[in-house]
Amino acid sequence: MTSSDIRAEFEGFRNAGLNGDDMAATHLESRFGEGLTRFVRRVVRTGRGTGSLAEFVLNEARIVREQLGLERDELVSELISRICAVITGQGIAGRVDTVSVADRQTVCVS
């Protein structure tokens, strides 16, 4: 699978979510959860990363730790759910935004 294939799949999940598919985030997590888990664990463990997804993970990790005080495995699981929700345009705490695979924010409504 090439990066173009992955990008196309992510865009498909994002479009499905924005078109009202309530299960788009769940399907995205099912499809890419293992890879996202490795990525999120690495970013959380090192406390750094490049690109908008890593920045999102670090910011959300800080917020989740302050608000919920989760242990590492629970934190990673929560962050993966948040990533999938954001990519598919589902809100987190009343916020709707999506992150494109090309590291550009595509929608932000607060």
C-alpha positions in Angstrom: 0.0 0.0 0.0 1.4 3.3 -1.0 1.1 6.7 0.8 -1.3 7.7 -2.0 -3.5 4.7 -1.2 -3.5 5.6 2.5 -4.2 9.2 1.8 -7.1 8.2 -0.5 -8.6 5.9 2.2 -8.3 8.6 4.9 -10.0 11.1 2.6 -12.8 8.6 2.0 -13.4 8.2 5.7 -13.3 12.0 6.1 -15.8 12.5 3.3 -18.0 9.7 4.7 -18.0 11.4 8.2 -18.7 14.8 6.8 -21.6 13.3 4.8 -23.2 12.1 8.0 -21.9 8.6 8.4 -21.9 8.3 12.2 -19.7 5.1 12.0 -17.0 6.7 9.9 -14.7 7.2 12.9 -15.2 3.7 14.1 -14.4 2.3 10.6 -11.3 4.5 10.4 -10.1 3.2 13.8 -10.8 -0.4 12.8 -8.8 0.0 9.5 -5.8 2.0 10.8 -6.0 1.6 14.6 -2.8 -0.5 14.8 -0.7 2.0 12.9 -2.2 4.9 14.7 -1.5 3.2 18.1 2.2 2.8 17.2 2.3 6.4 16.1 0.5 7.8 19.1 2.6 5.7 21.5 5.8 7.0 20.0 4.7 10.6 20.0 3.5 10.4 23.6 6.6 8.6 24.8 9.1 11.0 23.2 7.0 14.1 23.6 7.7 15.3 20.1 7.0 14.7 16.5 6.7 16.5 13.2 3.6 17.4 11.3 0.1 18.5 12.2 -1.0 15.1 13.4 1.9 14.9 15.9 1.1 18.4 17.1 -2.5 17.4 17.5 -1.5 14.3 19.5 0.8 16.4 21.8 -1.8 19.1 22.4 -4.7 16.6 23.0 -2.4 14.5 25.3 -1.8 17.6 27.4 -5.5 18.4 27.6 -6.6 14.9 28.4 -3.9 14.5 31.1 -5.0 17.7 32.7 -8.8 16.9 32.5 -8.9 13.1 32.9 -5.6 12.0 34.3 -5.6 8.8 32.3 -2.8 6.1 32.4 -0.7 5.7 29.3 -2.8 2.9 27.6 -6.0 4.7 28.3 -4.5 7.9 27.1 -3.4 6.4 23.9 -6.8 4.8 23.3 -8.5 8.2 24.0 -6.1 10.0 21.6 -6.8 7.5 18.8 -10.5 8.0 19.3 -10.1 11.7 19.1 -7.9 11.5 16.0 -10.5 9.4 14.2 -13.3 11.8 15.3 -11.5 14.8 14.1 -10.5 13.2 10.7 -14.1 12.3 10.1 -15.4 15.7 11.1 -17.1 14.6 14.3 -16.9 17.0 17.2 -14.9 16.8 20.3 -16.4 18.9 23.1 -18.6 20.8 20.7 -15.8 21.5 18.3 -15.9 20.3 14.7 -12.6 20.2 12.8 -10.9 17.9 10.4 -7.2 17.3 9.6 -6.3 16.4 6.1 -3.7 13.8 5.4 -1.6 16.5 3.8 -1.0 18.2 7.1 -3.4 21.0 6.4 -6.4 21.8 8.6 -9.4 21.7 6.4 -12.3 22.8 8.6 -12.4 24.5 11.9 -15.6 25.5 13.6 -15.6 26.4 17.2 
